[in-house]
Amino acid sequence: MTTPGTSRTWGRTGTPTRTPSPPGPKTLLTLFDAEHGLGGIAGYDAAETTDEDPERVTAVGRLTAAWLRTAFHPDHAAWRAARETLTAAPDPVGRVESK
């Protein structure tokens, strides 16, 4: 997940590389040991995912909803609360980096 104005591509070595982006806030969500397909809108009745860990799939859904809520309602604390919930877990499924 990235905020508007950020982009991420995969380099020749198979590692993520960042490409230049316009100024503004940037956020990178990194999920540990995650598969590529974590669900999404692949088709009208599609519900498949290649990741078998329901905690990771749920985290993506919650973080996405929280980010969108805060994007449309900047005074709402949903995004901050979702980030804190992710990182406060005893064994977090990922991390969020913001600039």
C-alpha positions as CSV (number, residue, x, y, z in Angstrom):
1,M,0.0,0.0,0.0
2,T,1.4,3.4,-0.9
3,T,0.0,6.8,-0.5
4,P,-0.7,9.0,-3.6
5,G,2.6,10.3,-5.0
6,T,4.7,7.2,-4.3
7,S,5.6,4.4,-6.6
8,R,7.4,1.2,-6.1
9,T,8.9,-1.1,-8.7
10,W,10.8,-4.4,-8.6
11,G,14.4,-4.2,-9.6
12,R,16.3,-6.8,-11.6
13,T,17.4,-8.5,-8.4
14,G,13.8,-9.1,-7.3
15,T,14.0,-6.5,-4.5
16,P,11.8,-3.5,-4.3
17,T,13.2,-0.2,-5.6
18,R,11.8,3.2,-5.2
19,T,11.3,5.5,-8.1
20,P,11.2,9.3,-7.9
21,S,7.8,10.7,-6.9
22,P,6.3,14.1,-6.3
23,P,6.7,15.8,-2.9
24,G,4.1,14.9,-0.2
25,P,3.4,12.3,2.4
26,K,4.6,8.8,1.6
27,T,3.8,5.5,3.3
28,L,5.1,2.0,2.7
29,L,3.4,-1.1,4.2
30,T,5.7,-4.1,4.4
31,L,4.1,-7.5,5.3
32,F,6.4,-10.2,6.6
33,D,6.3,-13.6,4.8
34,A,3.3,-12.5,2.7
35,E,2.3,-14.0,-0.6
36,H,1.8,-11.8,-3.7
37,G,-2.0,-12.0,-3.9
38,L,-3.7,-10.8,-0.7
39,G,-7.2,-10.5,-2.1
40,G,-8.7,-7.5,-3.7
41,I,-11.1,-6.8,-6.5
42,A,-10.1,-9.3,-9.1
43,G,-13.6,-9.9,-10.4
44,Y,-17.2,-9.6,-9.5
45,D,-17.6,-12.7,-7.2
46,A,-13.8,-13.2,-6.7
47,A,-12.7,-13.9,-3.2
48,E,-9.4,-15.8,-3.8
49,T,-6.1,-15.0,-2.2
50,T,-2.7,-16.8,-2.5
51,D,-1.9,-16.0,1.1
52,E,-3.1,-18.6,3.5
53,D,-2.6,-16.5,6.7
54,P,-5.9,-14.9,7.6
55,E,-4.2,-12.5,10.0
56,R,-2.3,-10.9,7.1
57,V,-5.3,-10.8,4.8
58,T,-7.4,-9.2,7.6
59,A,-4.6,-6.7,8.3
60,V,-4.5,-5.6,4.7
61,G,-8.3,-5.0,4.7
62,R,-8.2,-3.1,8.0
63,L,-5.3,-1.0,7.0
64,T,-6.8,-0.2,3.6
65,A,-10.1,0.8,5.1
66,A,-8.4,2.9,7.7
67,W,-6.2,4.7,5.2
68,L,-9.2,5.5,2.9
69,R,-11.2,6.7,5.8
70,T,-8.4,9.1,6.9
71,A,-7.8,10.2,3.3
72,F,-11.4,11.3,2.9
73,H,-11.7,12.6,6.5
74,P,-8.2,14.0,7.5
75,D,-9.2,14.7,11.1
76,H,-10.2,11.0,11.6
77,A,-7.7,8.9,13.6
78,A,-8.4,5.6,11.8
79,W,-5.1,5.4,10.0
80,R,-3.0,6.2,13.1
81,A,-5.0,3.7,15.2
82,A,-4.6,0.9,12.5
83,R,-0.8,1.5,12.3
84,E,-0.5,1.4,16.1
85,T,-2.6,-1.8,16.3
86,L,-0.4,-3.5,13.6
87,T,2.9,-2.6,15.3
88,A,1.7,-3.2,18.9
89,A,1.0,-6.9,18.4
90,P,3.4,-9.3,20.1
91,D,4.3,-10.8,16.7
92,P,3.4,-8.2,14.1
93,V,2.6,-9.3,10.6
94,G,4.2,-6.2,9.1
95,R,5.3,-2.6,9.6
96,V,4.4,0.8,8.3
97,E,7.0,3.4,7.3
98,S,5.9,7.0,6.7
99,K,7.8,10.1,5.6
